[in-house]
Amino acid sequence: MRKNIYTHPVDLKSIRIKNVPRQEFAKRITTLEYRGYEVESLPNGNKIVITKPGGKRSMWGSAKKEDFLVFIFNPATSELWQISHKQILEDILAKAEENRDNAIIFLKLLERVYNGEEPDDFIDEIHKLSFQNGETPETLLKVYKWIWGQEDVNYPFPKYEGRAMSWKSLLEIRGKLIAEP
């Protein structure tokens, strides 16, 4: 899998925004100043970071760009990986091939994040899952928190689908896994 990786040192401000209901989460993100932010820490030392502005205009009609980019940042190498939906879906499918039951549990945890729960609030459940393939469940859960925030800024509900756009693909995967004998 080819990754969008950029190697560049970044000046990050550490912030924490709870994964509150989607409209409030999106509203809090739009108030951020233009710059780079460390928004999540991972056990391996990597960080989830966002940079604002990103590449799209907000659908809210504002002339100001409220979009942001989401990266997995390795501070040791200054590598920024702009992970994509396709890469995450491929990762989840590899996890499903490895361990169907754990993949179903993982997708249920993703649904909790989708619905506004904070990954750190159920971190013990996350750490019980182990896969040989791909990124850690914690990484994917935390990165999706911010990708969904990004989608809610760019495609605000109820006029647009927001995070529901990407959630449909995950529901399809879960449905197929549950339907399999």
N, CA and C atoms as an extended XYZ file, in Angstrom:
543
Properties=species:S:1:pos:R:3:atomname:S:1:resname:S:1:resid:I:1 pbc="F F F"
N         0.842       -1.171        0.000 N   MET     1
C         0.000        0.000        0.000 CA  MET     1
C         0.891        1.238        0.000 C   MET     1
N         0.664        2.107       -0.949 N   ARG     2
C         1.423        3.349       -1.040 CA  ARG     2
C         0.839        4.350       -0.054 C   ARG     2
N         1.704        4.967        0.720 N   LYS     3
C         1.278        5.935        1.718 CA  LYS     3
C         1.657        7.341        1.278 C   LYS     3
N         0.779        8.309        1.563 N   ASN     4
C         1.093        9.720        1.378 CA  ASN     4
C         1.915       10.161        2.571 C   ASN     4
N         3.241       10.121        2.429 N   ILE     5
C         4.117       10.487        3.535 CA  ILE     5
C         4.939       11.704        3.144 C   ILE     5
N         4.963       12.655        4.052 N   TYR     6
C         5.751       13.860        3.893 CA  TYR     6
C         6.733       13.909        5.056 C   TYR     6
N         7.968       14.235        4.790 N   THR     7
C         8.958       14.350        5.851 CA  THR     7
C         9.282       15.818        6.041 C   THR     7
N         8.864       16.310        7.189 N   HIS     8
C         9.060       17.722        7.469 CA  HIS     8
C         8.829       17.961        8.954 C   HIS     8
N         9.719       18.686        9.601 N   PRO     9
C         9.444       19.029       10.998 CA  PRO     9
C         8.252       19.982       11.058 C   PRO     9
N         7.433       19.832       12.082 N   VAL    10
C         6.264       20.694       12.219 CA  VAL    10
C         6.216       21.278       13.621 C   VAL    10
N         5.754       22.497       13.701 N   ASP    11
C         5.554       23.167       14.976 CA  ASP    11
C         4.113       22.919       15.380 C   ASP    11
N         3.927       22.114       16.414 N   LEU    12
C         2.588       21.712       16.818 CA  LEU    12
C         2.216       22.299       18.170 C   LEU    12
N         0.975       22.688       18.277 N   LYS    13
C         0.402       23.102       19.553 CA  LYS    13
C        -0.453       21.932       20.029 C   LYS    13
N        -0.275       21.516       21.257 N   SER    14
C        -1.043       20.397       21.799 CA  SER    14
C        -2.401       20.892       22.279 C   SER    14
N        -3.464       20.266       21.780 N   ILE    15
C        -4.827       20.600       22.220 CA  ILE    15
C        -5.610       19.308       22.436 C   ILE    15
N        -6.684       19.401       23.165 N   ARG    16
C        -7.605       18.287       23.343 CA  ARG    16
C        -9.020       18.821       23.149 C   ARG    16
N        -9.742       18.178       22.255 N   ILE    17
C       -11.158       18.475       22.053 CA  ILE    17
C       -11.887       17.150       22.175 C   ILE    17
N       -12.806       17.074       23.115 N   LYS    18
C       -13.566       15.839       23.319 CA  LYS    18
C       -14.457       15.570       22.114 C   LYS    18
N       -14.663       14.291       21.863 N   ASN    19
C       -15.506       13.833       20.756 CA  ASN    19
C       -16.967       13.962       21.172 C   ASN    19
N       -17.425       15.184       21.209 N   VAL    20
C       -18.794       15.485       21.623 CA  VAL    20
C       -19.729       15.298       20.429 C   VAL    20
N       -21.026       15.474       20.607 N   PRO    21
C       -21.918       15.310       19.448 CA  PRO    21
C       -21.408       16.052       18.223 C   PRO    21
N       -21.677       15.470       17.072 N   ARG    22
C       -21.029       15.884       15.822 CA  ARG    22
C       -21.081       17.373       15.530 C   ARG    22
N       -22.201       18.020       15.705 N   GLN    23
C       -22.273       19.442       15.361 CA  GLN    23
C       -21.426       20.285       16.311 C   GLN    23
N       -21.387       19.931       17.580 N   GLU    24
C       -20.574       20.667       18.545 CA  GLU    24
C       -19.086       20.435       18.287 C   GLU    24
N       -18.707       19.191       17.977 N   PHE    25
C       -17.314       18.873       17.661 CA  PHE    25
C       -16.858       19.685       16.454 C   PHE    25
N       -17.668       19.695       15.398 N   ALA    26
C       -17.338       20.461       14.187 CA  ALA    26
C       -17.232       21.949       14.504 C   ALA    26
N       -18.135       22.452       15.322 N   LYS    27
C       -18.110       23.872       15.682 CA  LYS    27
C       -16.816       24.230       16.415 C   LYS    27
N       -16.391       23.365       17.333 N   ARG    28
C       -15.151       23.626       18.072 CA  ARG    28
C       -13.938       23.619       17.140 C   ARG    28
N       -13.959       22.730       16.164 N   ILE    29
C       -12.846       22.659       15.215 CA  ILE    29
C       -12.773       23.925       14.368 C   ILE    29
N       -13.925       24.450       13.956 N   THR    30
C       -13.916       25.630       13.086 CA  THR    30
C       -13.368       26.863       13.793 C   THR    30
N       -13.355       26.869       15.113 N   THR    31
C       -12.832       28.028       15.840 CA  THR    31
C       -11.309       27.997       15.993 C   THR    31
N       -10.672       26.904       15.598 N   LEU    32
C        -9.215       26.805       15.722 CA  LEU    32
C        -8.517       27.766       14.760 C   LEU    32
N        -7.406       28.312       15.210 N   GLU    33
C        -6.581       29.156       14.355 CA  GLU    33
C        -5.865       28.297       13.316 C   GLU    33
N        -5.412       28.930       12.257 N   TYR    34
C        -4.629       28.233       11.237 CA  TYR    34
C        -3.264       27.871       11.804 C   TYR    34
N        -2.957       26.588       11.858 N   ARG    35
C        -1.648       26.094       12.314 CA  ARG    35
C        -1.708       24.578       12.450 C   ARG    35
N        -0.669       23.973       12.981 N   GLY    36
C        -0.651       22.542       13.238 CA  GLY    36
C        -0.963       22.249       14.694 C   GLY    36
N        -1.690       21.158       14.920 N   TYR    37
C        -2.098       20.778       16.273 CA  TYR    37
C        -1.833       19.300       16.520 C   TYR    37
N        -1.264       18.988       17.659 N   GLU    38
C        -1.195       17.611       18.133 CA  GLU    38
C        -2.492       17.367       18.885 C   GLU    38
N        -3.295       16.411       18.398 N   VAL    39
C        -4.623       16.207       18.988 CA  VAL    39
C        -4.767       14.875       19.719 C   VAL    39
N        -3.902       13.920       19.438 N   GLU    40
C        -3.955       12.606       20.091 CA  GLU    40
C        -2.536       12.065       20.223 C   GLU    40
N        -2.293       11.323       21.303 N   SER    41
C        -1.015       10.635       21.496 CA  SER    41
C        -1.242        9.137       21.393 C   SER    41
N        -0.239        8.440       20.872 N   LEU    42
C        -0.322        6.990       20.720 CA  LEU    42
C         0.787        6.324       21.528 C   LEU    42
N         0.563        5.093       21.982 N   PRO    43
C         1.558        4.423       22.830 CA  PRO    43
C         2.941        4.267       22.196 C   PRO    43
N         3.012        4.182       20.865 N   ASN    44
C         4.311        4.002       20.201 CA  ASN    44
C         5.079        5.318       20.021 C   ASN    44
N         4.545        6.406       20.554 N   GLY    45
C         5.194        7.709       20.435 CA  GLY    45
C         4.670        8.548       19.284 C   GLY    45
N         3.949        7.940       18.362 N   ASN    46
C         3.357        8.694       17.260 CA  ASN    46
C         2.243        9.590       17.784 C   ASN    46
N         1.841       10.524       16.961 N   LYS    47
C         0.802       11.489       17.300 CA  LYS    47
C        -0.200       11.562       16.158 C   LYS    47
N        -1.443       11.837       16.498 N   ILE    48
C        -2.412       12.231       15.482 CA  ILE    48
C        -2.345       13.749       15.473 C   ILE    48
N        -2.109       14.331       14.298 N   VAL    49
C        -2.016       15.782       14.185 CA  VAL    49
C        -2.953       16.258       13.088 C   VAL    49
N        -3.391       17.490       13.253 N   ILE    50
C        -4.187       18.133       12.210 CA  ILE    50
C        -3.497       19.436       11.842 C   ILE    50
N        -3.645       19.808       10.592 N   THR    51
C        -3.157       21.107       10.153 CA  THR    51
C        -4.323       21.839        9.508 C   THR    51
N        -4.439       23.095        9.869 N   LYS    52
C        -5.534       23.906        9.375 CA  LYS    52
C        -4.947       25.146        8.747 C   LYS    52
N        -5.358       25.564        7.548 N   PRO    53
C        -6.438       25.003        6.764 CA  PRO    53
C        -5.995       23.787        5.965 C   PRO    53
N        -6.992       23.077        5.456 N   GLY    54
C        -6.740       21.931        4.587 CA  GLY    54
C        -6.977       22.334        3.147 C   GLY    54
N        -7.517       21.408        2.366 N   GLY    55
C        -7.651       21.666        0.945 CA  GLY    55
C        -9.029       22.017        0.443 C   GLY    55
N       -10.042       22.045        1.316 N   LYS    56
C       -11.404       22.315        0.854 CA  LYS    56
C       -11.996       23.501        1.607 C   LYS    56
N       -12.989       24.092        1.015 N   ARG    57
C       -13.740       25.148        1.693 CA  ARG    57
C       -14.891       24.521        2.464 C   ARG    57
N       -15.226       25.122        3.551 N   SER    58
C       -16.386       24.689        4.318 CA  SER    58
C       -17.642       24.881        3.490 C   SER    58
N       -18.565       23.953        3.607 N   MET    59
C       -19.835       24.051        2.895 CA  MET    59
C       -20.783       25.013        3.613 C   MET    59
N       -20.312       25.637        4.688 N   TRP    60
C       -21.152       26.555        5.459 CA  TRP    60
C       -21.252       27.920        4.807 C   TRP    60
N       -20.617       28.091        3.661 N   GLY    61
C       -20.710       29.349        2.949 CA  GLY    61
C       -19.681       30.375        3.373 C   GLY    61
N       -18.817       30.031        4.287 N   SER    62
C       -17.810       30.963        4.756 CA  SER    62
C       -16.713       31.106        3.710 C   SER    62
N       -16.196       32.315        3.581 N   ALA    63
C       -15.061       32.530        2.675 CA  ALA    63
C       -13.781       32.012        3.309 C   ALA    63
N       -13.812       31.764        4.600 N   LYS    64
C       -12.640       31.280        5.319 CA  LYS    64
C       -12.590       29.761        5.250 C   LYS    64
N       -11.410       29.230        5.006 N   LYS    65
C       -11.265       27.778        4.946 CA  LYS    65
C       -11.225       27.202        6.353 C   LYS    65
N       -12.165       26.358        6.679 N   GLU    66
C       -12.219       25.726        7.996 CA  GLU    66
C       -11.785       24.270        7.946 C   GLU    66
N       -11.532       23.765        6.750 N   ASP    67
C       -11.094       22.390        6.580 CA  ASP    67
C        -9.723       22.197        7.222 C   ASP    67
N        -9.387       20.956        7.481 N   PHE    68
C        -8.062       20.640        8.006 CA  PHE    68
C        -7.645       19.281        7.473 C   PHE    68
N        -6.356       18.996        7.567 N   LEU    69
C        -5.810       17.712        7.159 CA  LEU    69
C        -5.481       16.901        8.395 C   LEU    69
N        -5.620       15.579        8.292 N   VAL    70
C        -5.353       14.664        9.404 CA  VAL    70
C        -4.149       13.803        9.039 C   VAL    70
N        -3.188       13.734        9.939 N   PHE    71
C        -1.971       12.968        9.729 CA  PHE    71
C        -1.662       12.088       10.929 C   PHE    71
N        -0.928       11.019       10.669 N   ILE    72
C        -0.256       10.266       11.721 CA  ILE    72
C         1.192       10.723       11.653 C   ILE    72
N         1.677       11.282       12.747 N   PHE    73
C         2.991       11.912       12.789 CA  PHE    73
C         3.954       11.094       13.634 C   PHE    73
N         5.114       10.815       13.050 N   ASN    74
C         6.190       10.146       13.778 CA  ASN    74
C         7.221       11.215       14.142 C   ASN    74
N         7.244       11.663       15.409 N   PRO    75
C         8.166       12.728       15.792 CA  PRO    75
C         9.635       12.345       15.645 C   PRO    75
N         9.954       11.067       15.749 N   ALA    76
C        11.348       10.625       15.657 CA  ALA    76
C        11.917       10.831       14.251 C   ALA    76
N        11.062       10.692       13.225 N   THR    77
C        11.521       10.814       11.839 CA  THR    77
C        10.950       12.040       11.126 C   THR    77
N        10.060       12.768       11.801 N   SER    78
C         9.348       13.922       11.220 CA  SER    78
C         8.488       13.523       10.026 C   SER    78
N         8.029       12.258        9.997 N   GLU    79
C         7.165       11.801        8.906 CA  GLU    79
C         5.700       12.050        9.246 C   GLU    79
N         5.022       12.657        8.294 N   LEU    80
C         3.584       12.902        8.376 CA  LEU    80
C         2.901       12.011        7.345 C   LEU    80
N         2.045       11.102        7.807 N   TRP    81
C         1.313       10.218        6.899 CA  TRP    81
C        -0.124       10.692        6.830 C   TRP    81
N        -0.537       11.122        5.651 N   GLN    82
C        -1.917       11.533        5.443 CA  GLN    82
C        -2.713       10.286        5.058 C   GLN    82
N        -3.222        9.610        6.072 N   ILE    83
C        -3.921        8.341        5.878 CA  ILE    83
C        -5.260        8.593        5.170 C   ILE    83
N        -5.641        7.667        4.309 N   SER    84
C        -6.871        7.828        3.525 CA  SER    84
C        -7.926        6.812        3.953 C   SER    84
N        -9.162        7.087        3.553 N   HIS    85
C       -10.253        6.129        3.804 CA  HIS    85
C        -9.921        4.778        3.180 C   HIS    85
N        -9.419        4.808        1.958 N   LYS    86
C        -9.097        3.564        1.254 CA  LYS    86
C        -8.071        2.755        2.051 C   LYS    86
N        -7.052        3.414        2.558 N   GLN    87
C        -6.036        2.711        3.348 CA  GLN    87
C        -6.633        2.129        4.632 C   GLN    87
N        -7.526        2.868        5.259 N   ILE    88
C        -8.161        2.365        6.479 CA  ILE    88
C        -9.058        1.178        6.153 C   ILE    88
N        -9.818        1.271        5.077 N   LEU    89
C       -10.695        0.149        4.692 CA  LEU    89
C        -9.874       -1.095        4.365 C   LEU    89
N        -8.775       -0.921        3.647 N   GLU    90
C        -7.901       -2.068        3.353 CA  GLU    90
C        -7.343       -2.670        4.639 C   GLU    90
N        -6.993       -1.830        5.583 N   ASP    91
C        -6.484       -2.275        6.880 CA  ASP    91
C        -7.552       -3.088        7.620 C   ASP    91
N        -8.776       -2.583        7.634 N   ILE    92
C        -9.869       -3.280        8.328 CA  ILE    92
C       -10.173       -4.614        7.653 C   ILE    92
N       -10.155       -4.647        6.335 N   LEU    93
C       -10.396       -5.910        5.622 CA  LEU    93
C        -9.298       -6.931        5.933 C   LEU    93
N        -8.053       -6.482        6.042 N   ALA    94
C        -6.960       -7.389        6.414 CA  ALA    94
C        -7.157       -7.900        7.846 C   ALA    94
N        -7.631       -7.050        8.723 N   LYS    95
C        -7.920       -7.459       10.099 CA  LYS    95
C        -9.052       -8.498       10.116 C   LYS    95
N       -10.055       -8.300        9.262 N   ALA    96
C       -11.187       -9.232        9.188 CA  ALA    96
C       -10.747      -10.600        8.688 C   ALA    96
N        -9.819      -10.626        7.732 N   GLU    97
C        -9.293      -11.906        7.247 CA  GLU    97
C        -8.493      -12.611        8.336 C   GLU    97
N        -7.795      -11.837        9.122 N   GLU    98
C        -6.965      -12.392       10.199 CA  GLU    98
C        -7.811      -12.932       11.349 C   GLU    98
N        -8.809      -12.147       11.791 N   ASN    99
C        -9.619      -12.545       12.939 CA  ASN    99
C       -10.980      -11.874       12.832 C   ASN    99
N       -11.929      -12.607       12.252 N   ARG   100
C       -13.273      -12.094       11.991 CA  ARG   100
C       -13.947      -11.576       13.256 C   ARG   100
N       -13.884      -12.333       14.341 N   ASP   101
C       -14.560      -11.943       15.580 CA  ASP   101
C       -13.985      -10.653       16.154 C   ASP   101
N       -12.663      -10.541       16.165 N   ASN   102
C       -12.046       -9.306       16.661 CA  ASN   102
C       -12.350       -8.126       15.737 C   ASN   102
N       -12.452       -8.388       14.445 N   ALA   103
C       -12.787       -7.316       13.504 CA  ALA   103
C       -14.204       -6.799       13.771 C   ALA   103
N       -15.128       -7.685       14.087 N   ILE   104
C       -16.491       -7.258       14.417 CA  ILE   104
C       -16.483       -6.407       15.688 C   ILE   104
N       -15.720       -6.827       16.678 N   ILE   105
C       -15.599       -6.037       17.914 CA  ILE   105
C       -14.993       -4.673       17.595 C   ILE   105
N       -13.949       -4.670       16.777 N   PHE   106
C       -13.313       -3.410       16.397 CA  PHE   106
C       -14.313       -2.475       15.716 C   PHE   106
N       -15.130       -3.003       14.812 N   LEU   107
C       -16.121       -2.169       14.123 CA  LEU   107
C       -17.172       -1.634       15.093 C   LEU   107
N       -17.495       -2.392       16.120 N   LYS   108
C       -18.417       -1.884       17.158 CA  LYS   108
C       -17.770       -0.735       17.932 C   LYS   108
N       -16.470       -0.836       18.172 N   LEU   109
C       -15.759        0.256       18.837 CA  LEU   109
C       -15.699        1.485       17.933 C   LEU   109
N       -15.503        1.270       16.643 N   LEU   110
C       -15.532        2.387       15.690 CA  LEU   110
C       -16.892        3.088       15.727 C   LEU   110
N       -17.953        2.303       15.861 N   GLU   111
C       -19.285        2.895       15.921 CA  GLU   111
C       -19.430        3.790       17.152 C   GLU   111
N       -18.818        3.392       18.243 N   ARG   112
C       -18.863        4.224       19.450 CA  ARG   112
C       -18.187        5.573       19.201 C   ARG   112
N       -17.053        5.566       18.503 N   VAL   113
C       -16.374        6.818       18.169 CA  VAL   113
C       -17.241        7.625       17.199 C   VAL   113
N       -17.792        6.948       16.209 N   TYR   114
C       -18.685        7.601       15.240 CA  TYR   114
C       -19.833        8.309       15.959 C   TYR   114
N       -20.358        7.673       17.002 N   ASN   115
C       -21.487        8.232       17.748 CA  ASN   115
C       -21.082        9.262       18.788 C   ASN   115
N       -19.792        9.586       18.881 N   GLY   116
C       -19.369       10.682       19.737 CA  GLY   116
C       -18.658       10.301       21.017 C   GLY   116
N       -18.349        9.025       21.211 N   GLU   117
C       -17.592        8.645       22.403 CA  GLU   117
C       -16.115        8.917       22.176 C   GLU   117
N       -15.439        9.199       23.241 N   GLU   118
C       -14.007        9.475       23.216 CA  GLU   118
C       -13.244        8.151       23.294 C   GLU   118
N       -12.338        7.847       22.360 N   PRO   119
C       -11.605        6.573       22.410 CA  PRO   119
C       -10.904        6.322       23.749 C   PRO   119
N       -10.349        7.351       24.357 N   ASP   120
C        -9.661        7.156       25.638 CA  ASP   120
C       -10.612        6.718       26.752 C   ASP   120
N       -11.914        6.949       26.578 N   ASP   121
C       -12.882        6.543       27.608 CA  ASP   121
C       -13.112        5.034       27.634 C   ASP   121
N       -12.723        4.333       26.573 N   PHE   122
C       -12.837        2.868       26.571 CA  PHE   122
C       -11.533        2.229       26.084 C   PHE   122
N       -10.430        2.847       26.488 N   ILE   123
C        -9.101        2.416       26.039 CA  ILE   123
C        -8.780        0.980       26.432 C   ILE   123
N        -9.259        0.511       27.593 N   ASP   124
C        -8.992       -0.869       28.002 CA  ASP   124
C        -9.612       -1.863       27.028 C   ASP   124
N       -10.800       -1.559       26.520 N   GLU   125
C       -11.437       -2.424       25.533 CA  GLU   125
C       -10.641       -2.424       24.220 C   GLU   125
N       -10.130       -1.269       23.865 N   ILE   126
C        -9.338       -1.148       22.637 CA  ILE   126
C        -8.074       -1.995       22.744 C   ILE   126
N        -7.413       -1.907       23.885 N   HIS   127
C        -6.142       -2.617       24.060 CA  HIS   127
C        -6.303       -4.131       24.152 C   HIS   127
N        -7.518       -4.620       24.352 N   LYS   128
C        -7.761       -6.069       24.357 CA  LYS   128
C        -7.692       -6.653       22.946 C   LYS   128
N        -7.862       -5.799       21.948 N   LEU   129
C        -7.825       -6.253       20.554 CA  LEU   129
C        -6.388       -6.277       20.054 C   LEU   129
N        -6.051       -7.357       19.398 N   SER   130
C        -4.704       -7.479       18.865 CA  SER   130
C        -4.781       -8.057       17.463 C   SER   130
N        -4.092       -7.399       16.548 N   PHE   131
C        -4.015       -7.855       15.166 CA  PHE   131
C        -2.561       -7.820       14.727 C   PHE   131
N        -2.198       -8.736       13.862 N   GLN   132
C        -0.856       -8.737       13.283 CA  GLN   132
C        -0.757       -7.765       12.119 C   GLN   132
N        -1.897       -7.523       11.461 N   ASN   133
C        -1.927       -6.701       10.251 CA  ASN   133
C        -2.239       -5.247       10.541 C   ASN   133
N        -1.569       -4.367        9.827 N   GLY   134
C        -1.937       -2.961        9.790 CA  GLY   134
C        -1.646       -2.160       11.033 C   GLY   134
N        -2.340       -1.057       11.124 N   GLU   135
C        -2.197       -0.136       12.246 CA  GLU   135
C        -2.908       -0.694       13.478 C   GLU   135
N        -2.549       -0.173       14.620 N   THR   136
C        -3.199       -0.623       15.851 CA  THR   136
C        -4.642       -0.137       15.861 C   THR   136
N        -5.528       -0.875       16.535 N   PRO   137
C        -6.908       -0.391       16.664 CA  PRO   137
C        -6.976        1.018       17.264 C   PRO   137
N        -6.122        1.297       18.256 N   GLU   138
C        -6.131        2.625       18.870 CA  GLU   138
C        -5.820        3.712       17.846 C   GLU   138
N        -4.843        3.472       16.991 N   THR   139
C        -4.488        4.451       15.970 CA  THR   139
C        -5.674        4.730       15.053 C   THR   139
N        -6.317        3.668       14.570 N   LEU   140
C        -7.424        3.852       13.630 CA  LEU   140
C        -8.624        4.524       14.284 C   LEU   140
N        -8.914        4.174       15.523 N   LEU   141
C       -10.037        4.802       16.222 CA  LEU   141
C        -9.788        6.296       16.432 C   LEU   141
N        -8.578        6.628       16.835 N   LYS   142
C        -8.271        8.037       17.086 CA  LYS   142
C        -8.168        8.841       15.799 C   LYS   142
N        -7.650        8.248       14.751 N   VAL   143
C        -7.552        8.992       13.494 CA  VAL   143
C        -8.948        9.193       12.896 C   VAL   143
N        -9.814        8.184       13.032 N   TYR   144
C       -11.168        8.352       12.489 CA  TYR   144
C       -11.963        9.395       13.255 C   TYR   144
N       -11.725        9.542       14.542 N   LYS   145
C       -12.382       10.618       15.299 CA  LYS   145
C       -12.187       11.941       14.563 C   LYS   145
N       -10.964       12.195       14.120 N   TRP   146
C       -10.645       13.471       13.478 CA  TRP   146
C       -11.057       13.514       12.013 C   TRP   146
N       -10.983       12.395       11.322 N   ILE   147
C       -11.470       12.362        9.944 CA  ILE   147
C       -12.971       12.634        9.925 C   ILE   147
N       -13.695       12.031       10.869 N   TRP   148
C       -15.134       12.298       10.934 CA  TRP   148
C       -15.418       13.748       11.294 C   TRP   148
N       -14.607       14.336       12.150 N   GLY   149
C       -14.756       15.765       12.429 CA  GLY   149
C       -14.540       16.587       11.174 C   GLY   149
N       -13.545       16.190       10.392 N   GLN   150
C       -13.244       16.868        9.126 CA  GLN   150
C       -14.452       16.775        8.178 C   GLN   150
N       -15.045       15.593        8.081 N   GLU   151
C       -16.197       15.417        7.191 CA  GLU   151
C       -17.401       16.221        7.672 C   GLU   151
N       -17.561       16.337        8.989 N   ASP   152
C       -18.677       17.127        9.520 CA  ASP   152
C       -18.481       18.626        9.268 C   ASP   152
N       -17.227       19.079        9.173 N   VAL   153
C       -16.945       20.474        8.833 CA  VAL   153
C       -17.201       20.696        7.342 C   VAL   153
N       -16.710       19.802        6.510 N   ASN   154
C       -16.822       19.977        5.054 CA  ASN   154
C       -18.224       19.727        4.522 C   ASN   154
N       -18.920       18.779        5.102 N   TYR   155
C       -20.231       18.362        4.602 CA  TYR   155
C       -21.230       18.324        5.753 C   TYR   155
N       -21.582       19.492        6.309 N   PRO   156
C       -22.368       19.534        7.546 CA  PRO   156
C       -23.767       18.931        7.403 C   PRO   156
N       -24.127       18.220        8.422 N   PHE   157
C       -25.446       17.628        8.580 CA  PHE   157
C       -26.382       18.743        9.047 C   PHE   157
N       -27.599       18.852        8.641 N   PRO   158
C       -28.385       17.876        7.905 CA  PRO   158
C       -28.404       18.087        6.388 C   PRO   158
N       -27.855       19.193        5.898 N   LYS   159
C       -27.880       19.426        4.453 CA  LYS   159
C       -27.072       18.371        3.710 C   LYS   159
N       -25.938       17.970        4.294 N   TYR   160
C       -25.075       16.962        3.692 CA  TYR   160
C       -24.948       15.798        4.669 C   TYR   160
N       -24.198       14.784        4.295 N   GLU   161
C       -24.103       13.584        5.125 CA  GLU   161
C       -23.022       13.628        6.203 C   GLU   161
N       -22.062       14.542        6.088 N   GLY   162
C       -20.990       14.574        7.079 CA  GLY   162
C       -20.313       13.222        7.187 C   GLY   162
N       -20.089       12.782        8.418 N   ARG   163
C       -19.392       11.516        8.681 CA  ARG   163
C       -20.138       10.286        8.180 C   ARG   163
N       -21.427       10.423        7.917 N   ALA   164
C       -22.207        9.271        7.445 CA  ALA   164
C       -21.722        8.776        6.086 C   ALA   164
N       -21.060        9.650        5.314 N   MET   165
C       -20.551        9.235        3.997 CA  MET   165
C       -19.600        8.049        4.145 C   MET   165
N       -18.612        8.191        5.002 N   SER   166
C       -17.625        7.108        5.147 CA  SER   166
C       -18.139        5.984        6.025 C   SER   166
N       -19.072        6.272        6.911 N   TRP   167
C       -19.616        5.248        7.798 CA  TRP   167
C       -20.330        4.155        7.008 C   TRP   167
N       -20.929        4.504        5.876 N   LYS   168
C       -21.646        3.517        5.061 CA  LYS   168
C       -20.738        2.353        4.663 C   LYS   168
N       -19.508        2.639        4.278 N   SER   169
C       -18.571        1.578        3.883 CA  SER   169
C       -18.263        0.653        5.057 C   SER   169
N       -18.125        1.233        6.236 N   LEU   170
C       -17.829        0.436        7.427 CA  LEU   170
C       -19.023       -0.423        7.812 C   LEU   170
N       -20.229        0.101        7.643 N   LEU   171
C       -21.435       -0.690        7.909 CA  LEU   171
C       -21.541       -1.878        6.956 C   LEU   171
N       -21.164       -1.652        5.697 N   GLU   172
C       -21.174       -2.760        4.722 CA  GLU   172
C       -20.218       -3.862        5.144 C   GLU   172
N       -19.024       -3.492        5.554 N   ILE   173
C       -18.050       -4.487        5.998 CA  ILE   173
C       -18.583       -5.238        7.206 C   ILE   173
N       -19.109       -4.515        8.173 N   ARG   174
C       -19.637       -5.165        9.381 CA  ARG   174
C       -20.791       -6.101        9.031 C   ARG   174
N       -21.674       -5.635        8.150 N   GLY   175
C       -22.800       -6.474        7.744 CA  GLY   175
C       -22.348       -7.786        7.107 C   GLY   175
N       -21.348       -7.716        6.248 N   LYS   176
C       -20.824       -8.924        5.602 CA  LYS   176
C       -20.174       -9.845        6.628 C   LYS   176
N       -19.433       -9.276        7.577 N   LEU   177
C       -18.785      -10.117        8.597 CA  LEU   177
C       -19.799      -10.817        9.493 C   LEU   177
N       -20.836      -10.099        9.850 N   ILE   178
C       -21.872      -10.670       10.723 CA  ILE   178
C       -22.668      -11.738        9.973 C   ILE   178
N       -22.897      -11.526        8.676 N   ALA   179
C       -23.666      -12.480        7.877 CA  ALA   179
C       -22.911      -13.750        7.562 C   ALA   179
N       -21.566      -13.693        7.601 N   GLU   180
C       -20.761      -14.882        7.293 CA  GLU   180
C       -20.890      -15.913        8.399 C   GLU   180
N       -20.945      -17.187        8.008 N   PRO   181
C       -21.034      -18.243        9.032 CA  PRO   181
C       -19.724      -18.422        9.778 C   PRO   181
